[in-house]
Structures are given as structure tokens and as C-alpha cells.
Amino acid sequence: MLAYLCVCVCVSLSPMLSLSLVFHGWHIDTRTMWYLCTARVVWRTSRRTIEIVLFSDASFLTSSHSVINLSLFCGQTLRLSFSGGTEPSPLPAEDAYPVDADAPYPVFVGKKRKGSHTVLASAPAFYVHRRRWLFARICLHTLLFLMGYLGPLIILYRRLREETFTDIARPGEVFISDETFFECVADRLSHNEQQSASIPYVLIPVTMDYQDIKQLFCNITVPMTYIMFINNGEFHPLRSLLNRLAVELKEFVDKNLFIVHHPENIGYAAAVNEGLRHALQFSIEQVPWVFITNADVRFAPDLIPEFVAQAHAKTGNQKEILRMLDEEVAAEARTLRNVTDPRFAYRSSELPVVSASSLPYRIRTMAPEEMKRQFADTYGVFYTDSKAFMATFALSRLAIATVGFFDENFYPAYGEDHDYVWRMEALGYKSYMSMRGKFVHFENANLKADGAARNRGIFRSTAYFMQTMRFQRMNNELFRREYRRTKWFSVDGTLYQTTGRKPLPFNGTIPVDTWVLDPQRLRSIYEIGEGMRCYSSYNYYNTKLLQFSAYVS
């Protein structure tokens, strides 16, 4: 039906008439027409008439399967005449090709004149074109009605106001009510145990994880000192849940419980960075490490207690190391003069140039082999999985202060974890891995509009559906792989290369802890998600931004 309407519109809107002229069984092909136009044809044109006079014998028309197609605009008339030599015999009018007895315009074939043979044909009159235009508009409006109203109505027919959202647990899991969730969070924050048995700071960016965050906080049984929720989107049921949590636990709000709402998806890296900046406001004694997790994860009963104990034990000696590094960085402001590249002495925690606070110029300018030995005996990251997988992990305070923040050019998600791990490896940090088989991740299930999501009820929410579709448009694999290749691999390689990674980002042209945001690139990705531009207009990362001399005082 769509193809039929498109054809109708194209034909109806065309102000031209295509003609095929035939003379006694012989057709004029394109090659012959070119010959005629260059050697034996006289053209006479005006606003209303095109006249072609052929001063030649008709015997050169030798092909029995050739045809000439001419186009006329509205109201224009064609006159084709043969003069001189042997005159081709005209066809009877009823044998003309093509002939349409009901055509709204005249078709004359074989009209005899003295010494010549004339063919007359006229394009449709303007009133005919207007009538076709009216038909085309009716077809277009019908098409828009079907695609813009009936189609979405059929797809979203069950998304009524009274059942916008249904809270259903995953298969095999016990349903947790909102009230139970409030009790679990309150229990995690209401503890009098020693600091070594608790998680100092829990950072959890959420998007549409309604049931998952309830399962998570009732699954983790260890105490928590601070909890930060960053609502990274406009999913109304989840926003309502967090607002009710703030009301129920008002005695903890802005003391131990922090909730931030964003109307749009600012990106996973940006959400984590916002939480890290907040965590750094506390002393290292209060927050020696930060626990960062997705909501769609589950832990074995004994995993988190062991994880917490190991994280506290392996970060206990890092306070003194961080103090010495901070003193060295503070002294650089007085001692560094006439450095070779001022960018390696520049520090900033705000966009667009973001760097770590405590990585000295001395380490920034080291060769890769020497740099890798600086923190070779220091733990920087802790994984709840048995491999380097950042669905749930913890960063030591020392690692955050030296490796820096997550690169927000990996927008909206994915890739920022590998980038951070590679930067940690460049500085030589050690990693802690948990035991195998005690950690489950549902692989970003909160953003999958699949059958499981429908069965859990969240797919019925229009807000969930629209935000998921927007995320899927923005989260094009080519976008992040292009930036990944630019930053870590040879630009001559493929987007999917896994070997040949450079030891330092951008091959060491900027400090290992530094990244520069390209706002135009992020804007193009956002507009692709909003349907404001197509994938072909995506902006590649502007490497000229790496020359950030304007920010260096």
C-alpha cells in the first residue's frame, strides 16, 4: 500500500507528459536521436511550443525496436516534422502509440501536411495538473493518518493511563514492594557496626530500574554509610519511587542519602563522575573507596561481605601515598617553570578539559614503561566478578585522584569502562577479582524493549518505551568505536581492532589522566537519539580540541 501511494504521488505531482513517438513500425532510439540532434535537426522552442524539423530521408530509421521519449511541461506542445526526401507513411490515428481514448489531453499522430509529416502532442493542461495535485494531497494525508495515528495507536493500544506501569519481578525472584524497599534502604543506613564492615559510599546511576533497585538493596545485606542515587532519565515511575523514598527516609536525606534527578540521559560516564565528585567532598577516612554498581546485578550471600573486607584491607595504606602526591602537586605551582608542554602541568576537574587532582607532572611525563611501575604494588580497582567487568566495582580514593574521571565522550554508555581500565593499567595499578560463580549481571536488561520487559510490565509505560528507543538510536556501536580507535588505536586500523593498542591515550599527546570533551559530537549523538538528524550527519571527534592551549594559563 505504501509503495502504491508513493507511485501515485510521484505520477500525480509530475507536471510533464512522457511521449513515445512511432512512425510506421520504426522507433527512434537514443543514439539515433543524438545523431539527429547534432547533424540533421533544427530546434525551434518557445514558451508554449517545441518544434523539431528533421531535414532528412526517413530511411535512416533502421531499428525496429528503438523509441524516443520526450517530456513536456504543463500546457506545452510538441511539433515534430519531417521535411525533404522520402516521407514516412503516417499511422492511422487508431493505431497510434500510445493512444488513450479517455485521456484528458489531445494526442494527434499522423497529421498530414504538404511536404512534411507532423506529429502534435500536448502535455496536460494546468487544470489537469491541479486535479492530480489534489489527488496526491488526499493520498498523502491518508498515508500520514495511517502511519502517524493508527500505527502508534495499534502499537501502544494497551498503554492506558490507568495501567501506565506494572511492577513485576523477574522470573524466579520474589516480588519486593515499595514499602519493603524503603525498609531495606533504612536498614542499610541505620547501623552501628565498625567502619571496616560497611560500604563507605554506594553510587548507583539508574534509568528505568524500578524493580531492580529494590532487589539490589534487599540483596546486599552489609551496612552502607552513604548512598547516592542518580536518576539519569525521565522515567516517571522511578522518579516517583525515589521521591517517596526521600519522604519516608527524610531523616537521612542530604546526610547519608542523596538523590539527584536529571530530565534527560546525561550519559553513564557523566552520571558516575557526578557521584565521584560528591564522594570526594568527604575525607579519605570517611570514604576510602567508592562502590559503583548497576541495578541489574545480583550477588551470592557471602560475596559482598568478603568483597568489603578485602577492599578495606587493601586500601588501608593508601592515605599516606595520597598525602605525599598532593604535597608534590601543590609544590608544582611554585616550582614548575617553562615546561616543554604546558598541557602536562594543567589541572581541571570541570568541563571541557578534565584531569585528575593528584597525579604529579613527574609521572605524567614519564615514558610508558617507567610510568607502569609507579603503582605496581597498589590496588586501584576491585571487581565483584572474576574478570575485569565494571557492572559492579569499587575504586580506591587513590585511583580516583590519580587516574581521574570517566571519559564522557563515551556517550551515552559503553566504552568508558575499558578506557578507565586501560588508563589504570598505564599507571600500573593492581586489580582485585572476586571468586567465580557468585555474581550475576542481566546485561543492561533495563534498556531492552524485549519480551522479558513486556512480561515484567515496564514496557507498557510510554515513557519507558520512548526512552528505550531514544537510547538505542544514540547508542550506535560505530560512534563509540570511532572514538575508541581515535584515542587508543591507529586511525588506519579497523573499528573493531583488539590488538595494537597504544600504551597511552592519544599516543601520549596529552596526560594519561586527562580527556577533553567534544560538545558538538555529543550534541550530534543526542540529536540522532531525538530523531532530529540521521546517522550520516554524526560528528566525528575533533582532535584539534586536544590542543587546549586556550585553557592553559
C-alpha positions as CSV (number, residue, x, y, z in Angstrom):
1,M,0.0,0.0,0.0
2,L,2.8,2.4,0.9
3,A,4.6,1.7,-2.4
4,Y,1.3,2.2,-4.3
5,L,0.8,5.6,-2.6
6,C,4.3,6.7,-3.4
7,V,3.9,5.8,-7.0
8,C,0.6,7.7,-7.1
9,V,2.1,10.7,-5.6
10,C,5.1,10.7,-8.0
11,V,2.9,10.3,-11.0
12,S,0.3,12.8,-9.9
13,L,2.8,15.5,-9.0
14,S,4.7,15.3,-12.3
15,P,3.9,18.3,-14.5
16,M,5.3,16.5,-17.6
17,L,4.0,14.2,-20.2
18,S,6.4,11.5,-21.5
19,L,5.8,10.7,-25.1
20,S,6.9,7.8,-27.3
21,L,6.7,8.6,-31.0
22,V,6.4,5.8,-33.6
23,F,6.5,6.1,-37.3
24,H,5.1,3.1,-39.3
25,G,6.7,0.5,-37.0
26,W,10.0,2.2,-36.7
27,H,11.1,3.8,-33.4
28,I,13.8,6.4,-32.9
29,D,16.3,5.3,-30.3
30,T,18.5,7.5,-28.2
31,R,21.6,7.0,-30.4
32,T,19.7,8.0,-33.5
33,M,18.2,10.9,-31.7
34,W,21.7,12.1,-30.8
35,Y,22.7,11.8,-34.4
36,L,19.7,13.8,-35.5
37,C,20.2,16.5,-32.9
38,T,23.8,17.0,-33.9
39,A,23.5,16.8,-37.6
40,R,20.1,16.9,-39.1
41,V,17.7,18.6,-36.7
42,V,16.5,22.2,-36.3
43,W,15.1,23.1,-33.0
44,R,12.5,25.8,-32.6
45,T,11.4,26.4,-29.0
46,S,9.1,28.9,-27.3
47,R,7.3,29.1,-24.1
48,R,4.4,27.0,-25.3
49,T,5.8,25.0,-28.3
50,I,8.8,22.8,-29.1
51,E,9.2,22.2,-32.8
52,I,11.7,19.7,-34.2
53,V,12.2,19.7,-38.0
54,L,14.1,16.7,-39.5
55,F,15.6,17.6,-42.9
56,S,16.5,14.1,-44.0
57,D,15.2,11.0,-45.6
58,A,13.3,8.7,-43.3
59,S,15.4,5.8,-44.4
60,F,17.9,6.2,-41.6
61,L,15.3,4.9,-39.2
62,T,16.6,1.4,-39.4
63,S,15.9,0.0,-35.9
64,S,12.6,-1.8,-35.4
65,H,12.9,-1.8,-31.6
66,S,14.0,1.8,-30.8
67,V,12.0,4.5,-29.2
68,I,12.3,8.2,-28.4
69,N,11.0,9.6,-25.1
70,L,10.3,13.3,-24.9
71,S,9.0,15.2,-21.9
72,L,6.7,18.2,-22.0
73,F,5.7,20.6,-19.2
74,C,2.2,21.6,-18.4
75,G,0.5,23.3,-21.3
76,Q,3.4,22.8,-23.7
77,T,3.0,21.4,-27.2
78,L,5.4,19.3,-29.3
79,R,5.6,19.6,-33.0
80,L,7.8,17.0,-34.8
81,S,8.2,17.4,-38.6
82,F,10.0,15.5,-41.4
83,S,10.8,17.6,-44.5
84,G,12.5,16.5,-47.6
85,G,13.3,13.2,-49.2
86,T,11.1,10.1,-48.6
87,E,8.3,10.9,-46.2
88,P,7.4,8.1,-43.7
89,S,3.9,6.9,-44.0
90,P,1.6,8.0,-41.2
91,L,-0.1,5.5,-38.9
92,P,-3.9,5.7,-38.6
93,A,-4.9,7.6,-35.5
94,E,-6.4,4.5,-34.0
95,D,-3.0,2.7,-34.3
96,A,-1.1,5.5,-32.7
97,Y,1.2,4.6,-29.8
98,P,0.4,5.3,-27.1
99,V,-3.3,6.2,-27.5
100,D,-5.7,6.8,-24.6
101,A,-9.2,7.4,-25.7
102,D,-10.1,8.8,-22.3
103,A,-7.0,10.9,-21.9
104,P,-7.8,14.5,-20.6
105,Y,-5.3,15.9,-23.2
106,P,-5.2,15.6,-27.0
107,V,-2.9,13.1,-28.8
108,F,-2.5,13.6,-32.5
109,V,-0.5,11.1,-34.5
110,G,-0.1,11.1,-38.3
111,K,-1.4,14.5,-39.2
112,K,-0.5,15.2,-42.9
113,R,0.8,18.4,-44.3
114,K,2.2,19.2,-47.7
115,G,5.8,18.1,-48.0
116,S,6.0,17.0,-44.4
117,H,4.7,14.7,-41.8
118,T,3.8,16.4,-38.5
119,V,3.1,14.8,-35.1
120,L,1.4,17.0,-32.4
121,A,1.1,16.2,-28.8
122,S,0.2,18.4,-25.8
123,A,1.1,18.0,-22.1
124,P,-1.8,18.1,-19.6
125,A,-3.4,21.4,-19.1
126,F,-2.9,23.2,-15.8
127,Y,-6.4,22.3,-14.5
128,V,-5.5,18.6,-15.0
129,H,-2.3,19.1,-13.0
130,R,-4.3,20.8,-10.2
131,R,-6.7,17.9,-10.1
132,R,-3.8,15.4,-9.8
133,W,-2.3,17.6,-7.1
134,L,-5.5,17.4,-5.1
135,F,-5.5,13.6,-5.5
136,A,-1.9,13.5,-4.3
137,R,-2.7,15.6,-1.3
138,I,-5.5,13.2,-0.4
139,C,-3.2,10.3,-0.7
140,L,-0.5,12.0,1.4
141,H,-2.9,12.9,4.2
142,T,-4.3,9.4,4.2
143,L,-0.8,8.0,4.5
144,L,0.1,10.3,7.3
145,F,-3.0,9.4,9.2
146,L,-2.3,5.7,8.9
147,M,1.4,6.0,9.8
148,G,1.2,8.8,12.4
149,Y,-2.0,7.9,14.3
150,L,-3.3,4.4,13.6
151,G,0.1,2.8,13.6
152,P,1.2,4.1,17.1
153,L,-2.3,3.5,18.3
154,I,-2.1,-0.2,17.4
155,I,1.4,-0.5,18.9
156,L,0.6,1.3,22.2
157,Y,-3.0,0.1,22.5
158,R,-2.5,-1.3,26.0
159,R,-0.8,1.8,27.4
160,L,-3.8,3.3,29.0
161,R,-3.5,5.9,31.8
162,E,-4.8,3.6,34.5
163,E,-2.1,0.9,33.6
164,T,0.8,3.0,32.7
165,F,3.1,0.9,34.7
166,T,3.0,-2.6,36.3
167,D,5.7,-3.5,38.9
168,I,6.6,-7.2,38.3
169,A,9.6,-9.1,39.5
170,R,11.9,-11.1,37.2
171,P,11.1,-14.8,36.8
172,G,12.4,-16.7,39.8
173,E,12.7,-13.7,42.1
174,V,10.5,-12.8,45.0
175,F,8.5,-9.6,44.4
176,I,9.6,-6.7,46.6
177,S,7.1,-4.0,47.3
178,D,8.0,-0.3,47.6
179,E,7.5,-0.4,51.4
180,T,9.9,-3.3,51.7
181,F,12.4,-1.4,49.6
182,F,12.2,1.6,51.9
183,E,12.8,-0.7,54.9
184,C,15.8,-2.2,53.2
185,V,17.4,1.1,52.5
186,A,16.7,2.4,56.0
187,D,18.2,-0.8,57.5
188,R,21.4,-0.4,55.4
189,L,21.8,3.2,56.6
190,S,20.9,2.5,60.3
191,H,23.9,0.7,61.6
192,N,26.2,0.9,64.5
193,E,28.8,-1.5,63.3
194,Q,32.5,-0.8,62.8
195,Q,33.6,1.1,59.7
196,S,35.5,-1.9,58.3
197,A,32.3,-3.9,57.9
198,S,30.4,-1.3,55.9
199,I,30.5,0.0,52.3
200,P,31.6,3.6,52.7
201,Y,29.9,5.1,49.6
202,V,27.4,3.5,47.2
203,L,27.0,5.2,43.9
204,I,24.2,3.9,41.6
205,P,23.1,5.6,38.4
206,V,19.6,4.5,37.4
207,T,17.5,4.9,34.4
208,M,14.4,2.6,34.4
209,D,15.5,0.1,37.0
210,Y,12.3,0.1,39.1
211,Q,12.2,-3.5,40.4
212,D,15.9,-4.0,40.0
213,I,17.0,-1.3,42.5
214,K,14.6,-2.8,45.1
215,Q,16.1,-6.3,44.5
216,L,19.6,-4.9,44.8
217,F,19.2,-3.1,48.1
218,C,17.4,-6.0,49.6
219,N,20.0,-8.4,48.2
220,I,23.0,-6.6,49.7
221,T,22.9,-7.1,53.5
222,V,26.0,-5.2,54.6
223,P,25.7,-1.7,56.1
224,M,26.2,1.4,54.0
225,T,27.5,4.8,55.2
226,Y,26.4,6.9,52.2
227,I,24.1,6.2,49.3
228,M,23.9,8.3,46.1
229,F,21.1,7.7,43.6
230,I,21.5,9.5,40.2
231,N,18.3,9.2,38.3
232,N,19.6,9.5,34.7
233,G,16.4,10.0,32.8
234,E,12.7,10.8,32.8
235,F,11.0,7.6,33.8
236,H,8.2,8.8,35.9
237,P,7.5,5.7,38.0
238,L,11.1,5.5,39.1
239,R,11.2,9.2,39.8
240,S,8.1,8.8,41.9
241,L,9.7,5.9,43.8
242,L,12.8,7.9,44.7
243,N,10.7,10.9,45.7
244,R,8.7,8.6,48.1
245,L,11.9,7.1,49.4
246,A,13.1,10.7,50.3
247,V,9.9,11.3,52.1
248,E,10.0,8.0,54.0
249,L,13.7,8.4,55.0
250,K,13.7,12.2,55.4
251,E,16.0,11.9,58.4
252,F,18.7,10.5,56.2
253,V,18.2,12.8,53.2
254,D,21.3,15.1,52.5
255,K,23.1,13.4,55.3
256,N,23.6,9.8,54.3
257,L,21.1,9.6,51.5
258,F,21.4,11.7,48.3
259,I,19.1,11.7,45.3
260,V,19.7,13.6,42.1
261,H,17.3,13.7,39.2
262,H,18.1,14.5,35.6
263,P,15.4,15.2,33.0
264,E,17.5,13.6,30.2
265,N,20.1,10.9,29.9
266,I,23.4,12.7,30.5
267,G,25.3,9.5,29.9
268,Y,26.6,6.8,32.2
269,A,30.1,8.3,32.5
270,A,28.7,11.8,33.4
271,A,26.4,10.3,36.0
272,V,29.3,8.4,37.6
273,N,31.5,11.5,37.5
274,E,28.8,13.5,39.3
275,G,28.7,10.9,42.1
276,L,32.5,10.7,42.3
277,R,32.8,14.5,42.7
278,H,30.3,14.3,45.5
279,A,32.1,11.4,47.2
280,L,35.4,13.4,47.0
281,Q,33.9,16.0,49.3
282,F,34.2,13.6,52.2
283,S,37.6,12.9,53.8
284,I,39.6,9.8,52.9
285,E,38.9,8.4,56.4
286,Q,35.1,8.6,55.7
287,V,35.3,7.4,52.1
288,P,38.5,5.4,51.4
289,W,36.8,3.8,48.3
290,V,33.6,4.1,46.3
291,F,31.3,1.3,45.4
292,I,29.8,1.8,41.9
293,T,27.1,-0.6,40.6
294,N,24.4,-1.1,38.1
295,A,21.0,-2.1,39.5
296,D,20.5,-5.2,37.3
297,V,23.0,-7.3,39.3
298,R,22.7,-10.0,42.0
299,F,25.2,-11.3,44.5
300,A,25.7,-14.5,46.4
301,P,25.1,-14.1,50.1
302,D,28.8,-14.3,51.1
303,L,30.2,-12.3,48.2
304,I,29.7,-8.7,49.4
305,P,31.0,-9.2,53.0
306,E,34.2,-10.7,51.6
307,F,34.5,-8.0,49.0
308,V,34.1,-5.2,51.6
309,A,36.7,-6.8,53.9
310,Q,39.2,-7.1,51.0
311,A,38.6,-3.5,49.8
312,H,39.2,-2.1,53.3
313,A,42.3,-4.2,53.8
314,K,43.9,-3.4,50.5
315,T,43.3,0.4,50.6
316,G,44.4,0.9,54.2
317,N,47.9,2.1,53.4
318,Q,46.9,4.5,50.6
319,K,46.1,7.5,52.7
320,E,49.8,8.3,53.2
321,I,50.6,7.8,49.5
322,L,47.8,10.2,48.5
323,R,49.0,12.8,51.0
324,M,52.6,12.7,49.5
325,L,51.2,13.1,46.0
326,D,49.0,16.0,47.0
327,E,52.0,17.8,48.5
328,E,54.0,17.3,45.3
329,V,51.2,18.6,43.2
330,A,50.8,21.7,45.4
331,A,54.6,22.4,45.2
332,E,54.4,22.3,41.4
333,A,52.5,25.6,41.3
334,R,55.6,27.2,42.8
335,T,58.4,25.2,41.1
336,L,57.3,24.4,37.6
337,R,58.6,27.0,35.1
338,N,59.0,26.9,31.4
339,V,57.8,23.4,30.9
340,T,58.0,21.8,27.4
341,D,54.3,21.3,27.1
342,P,52.1,23.3,29.4
343,R,49.2,20.9,29.0
344,F,51.1,18.4,31.2
345,A,51.1,20.9,34.0
346,Y,47.4,21.8,33.6
347,R,44.7,20.6,36.0
348,S,41.0,20.9,35.9
349,S,38.0,19.0,37.3
350,E,35.4,20.8,35.2
351,L,34.5,20.5,31.6
352,P,35.6,20.7,28.9
353,V,39.2,19.7,30.0
354,V,39.0,17.2,32.9
355,S,42.0,15.7,34.7
356,A,42.9,14.1,38.0
357,S,43.8,16.1,41.0
358,S,46.8,14.3,42.4
359,L,48.9,12.9,39.5
360,P,52.2,14.9,39.5
361,Y,53.9,16.4,36.5
362,R,56.7,14.0,37.1
363,I,54.6,10.9,36.5
364,R,52.6,12.5,33.7
365,T,55.7,13.0,31.6
366,M,57.3,9.6,32.2
367,A,57.9,7.0,29.5
368,P,55.2,4.3,29.4
369,E,57.5,1.6,30.8
370,E,58.5,3.7,33.8
371,M,55.0,5.0,34.4
372,K,53.7,1.5,34.7
373,R,55.9,0.9,37.7
374,Q,54.6,3.8,39.8
375,F,51.6,2.0,41.3
376,A,52.6,-1.6,40.6
377,D,52.1,-2.7,44.2
378,T,48.9,-0.7,44.8
379,Y,45.3,-1.9,44.4
380,G,43.1,0.6,42.4
381,V,40.0,-1.3,41.4
382,F,38.0,-4.2,42.9
383,Y,35.6,-6.3,40.9
384,T,32.7,-8.4,42.2
385,D,33.2,-10.6,39.1
386,S,36.1,-13.0,38.4
387,K,37.2,-10.8,35.5
388,A,37.6,-7.1,34.7
389,F,33.9,-6.3,34.3
390,M,32.5,-3.0,35.5
391,A,28.9,-3.8,36.1
392,T,29.8,-3.6,39.8
393,F,33.2,-2.5,41.0
394,A,34.9,-0.3,43.5
395,L,37.6,2.4,43.0
396,S,40.1,3.4,45.7
397,R,40.3,7.0,46.6
398,L,43.9,7.0,45.4
399,A,42.9,5.6,42.0
400,I,40.2,8.3,41.6
401,A,42.8,11.0,42.5
402,T,45.4,9.8,40.0
403,V,43.5,8.2,37.1
404,G,40.9,10.8,37.1
405,F,37.2,10.8,36.0
406,F,35.5,8.7,33.4
407,D,35.7,10.0,29.8
408,E,32.3,11.5,29.0
409,N,33.0,11.3,25.2
410,F,31.8,7.7,25.5
411,Y,28.1,8.8,25.3
412,P,25.6,7.6,26.2
413,A,27.1,4.4,27.5
414,Y,29.7,1.6,26.9
415,G,33.4,2.0,26.3
416,E,34.1,4.3,29.3
417,D,34.9,1.2,31.4
418,H,37.5,-0.2,29.1
419,D,39.0,3.3,28.7
420,Y,39.3,3.7,32.5
421,V,40.8,0.2,33.0
422,W,43.4,0.9,30.3
423,R,44.4,4.2,31.9
424,M,44.8,2.4,35.2
425,E,46.9,-0.2,33.5
426,A,49.1,2.6,32.1
427,L,49.8,3.7,35.7
428,G,50.4,0.1,36.8
429,Y,47.5,-0.4,39.3
430,K,46.7,-3.9,40.5
431,S,43.1,-5.3,40.3
432,Y,41.2,-7.5,42.8
433,M,39.0,-10.2,41.3
434,S,36.2,-11.9,43.3
435,M,35.6,-15.7,43.3
436,R,33.9,-17.1,40.2
437,G,30.2,-18.0,40.1
438,K,29.0,-15.6,42.8
439,F,27.9,-12.7,40.6
440,V,25.1,-12.3,38.0
441,H,24.5,-9.4,35.6
442,F,21.4,-9.2,33.4
443,E,23.3,-7.4,30.7
444,N,21.6,-4.0,30.6
445,A,18.2,-5.5,30.8
446,N,16.7,-2.2,31.9
447,L,17.1,-0.8,28.5
448,K,16.0,-3.7,26.4
449,A,12.5,-3.5,24.9
450,D,12.1,-7.2,24.5
451,G,9.6,-9.9,25.6
452,A,11.0,-10.1,29.1
453,A,10.5,-6.4,29.6
454,R,6.9,-6.7,28.3
455,N,6.3,-9.5,30.7
456,R,7.6,-7.5,33.7
457,G,5.1,-4.8,32.8
458,I,7.6,-1.9,32.3
459,F,7.2,-2.0,28.5
460,R,3.6,-0.8,29.0
461,S,4.9,2.6,30.1
462,T,5.1,5.0,27.2
463,A,7.9,6.8,29.0
464,Y,9.9,3.6,29.2
465,F,9.2,2.7,25.5
466,M,10.2,6.2,24.2
467,Q,13.3,6.4,26.4
468,T,14.5,3.0,25.3
469,M,14.0,3.8,21.6
470,R,15.9,7.0,22.1
471,F,18.8,5.3,23.9
472,Q,19.0,2.6,21.2
473,R,19.3,5.3,18.5
474,M,22.0,7.1,20.4
475,N,23.9,4.0,21.4
476,N,25.3,3.2,18.0
477,E,28.3,1.0,18.2
478,L,30.1,2.8,15.5
479,F,30.0,6.1,17.5
480,R,31.9,4.8,20.5
481,R,34.2,2.6,18.4
482,E,35.3,5.5,16.3
483,Y,36.3,7.5,19.4
484,R,37.9,4.4,20.9
485,R,40.0,3.9,17.9
486,T,41.0,7.6,17.8
487,K,42.0,7.5,21.4
488,W,43.8,4.2,21.8
489,F,44.5,2.6,18.4
490,S,45.9,3.5,15.0
491,V,43.4,5.6,12.9
492,D,44.4,3.4,9.9
493,G,43.0,0.3,11.6
494,T,39.5,-1.1,11.7
495,L,36.9,0.0,14.2
496,Y,36.9,-3.5,15.8
497,Q,40.6,-4.0,16.3
498,T,41.7,-5.5,19.6
499,T,45.4,-5.6,19.0
500,G,47.9,-2.8,18.6
501,R,46.6,-0.6,21.4
502,K,48.8,2.3,22.3
503,P,50.3,2.4,25.8
504,L,48.9,5.9,26.4
505,P,45.7,7.6,25.2
506,F,46.1,9.6,22.0
507,N,49.6,8.2,21.9
508,G,50.8,10.3,24.8
509,T,50.0,13.7,23.3
510,I,48.0,14.7,26.5
511,P,48.4,13.4,30.1
512,V,47.1,9.9,30.8
513,D,44.6,11.2,33.3
514,T,43.2,13.9,31.0
515,W,40.4,14.0,28.5
516,V,38.7,16.8,26.5
517,L,35.0,16.8,25.9
518,D,33.8,17.4,22.3
519,P,30.3,19.1,22.9
520,Q,29.5,19.2,19.2
521,R,30.0,15.4,18.9
522,L,27.8,14.8,21.9
523,R,25.2,17.2,20.5
524,S,25.0,15.3,17.2
525,I,24.5,12.0,19.1
526,Y,21.8,13.5,21.2
527,E,20.0,14.8,18.1
528,I,20.2,11.4,16.5
529,G,18.5,10.0,19.5
530,E,15.8,12.6,19.3
531,G,15.3,12.0,15.6
532,M,16.5,15.4,14.7
533,R,19.2,14.2,12.4
534,C,20.2,11.0,10.7
535,Y,23.2,8.7,11.4
536,S,25.2,10.0,8.4
537,S,25.4,13.5,9.9
538,Y,27.2,12.3,13.0
539,N,30.1,14.5,14.1
540,Y,33.4,12.7,14.5
541,Y,35.6,13.6,17.4
542,N,37.5,16.8,16.8
543,T,41.2,16.0,17.7
544,K,42.0,19.7,17.4
545,L,40.5,20.0,20.9
546,L,43.5,18.2,22.3
547,Q,45.5,21.4,21.7
548,F,43.8,23.1,24.6
549,S,46.3,25.9,25.0
550,A,43.5,28.4,25.4
551,Y,42.7,26.8,28.8
552,V,46.3,26.8,30.0
553,S,47.2,30.0,31.8
